[in-house]
Amino acid sequence: MPYEYNDIVRQFFEELKPLFVNYLRKNFTLDYDEIMDIYTDVWMDVRNNITRGRVETGTKWKAYILKMGWNQANKKATRRPRDIDSY
């Protein structure tokens, strides 16, 4: 049975969630609930951008969603300081 559009989106939503959470936790001082609020907002913005024709063909979805999350987190939180010794 072929996948329906909603099934594909739901599967990608769930698969990307751990990467998104870890990415923002690593770079920002946000708790899990704040990150999940951002994740939900990002997906609503993705849908709006698609319906308004603001997404180009060939978009790298993972990078697109992570960048949108980065931008939204940057507005809400302070960045974690880099540990100079870790380089």
Buried (B, 14 or more C-beta within 10 A) or exposed (E): EEEEEEEEBEEBBEEBEEEBBEBBBEBBBBEEEBBBBBBEBBBEBBEEBEEEEEBEEEEEEEEBBBEBBBEBBEEBBEEEEEEEEEE
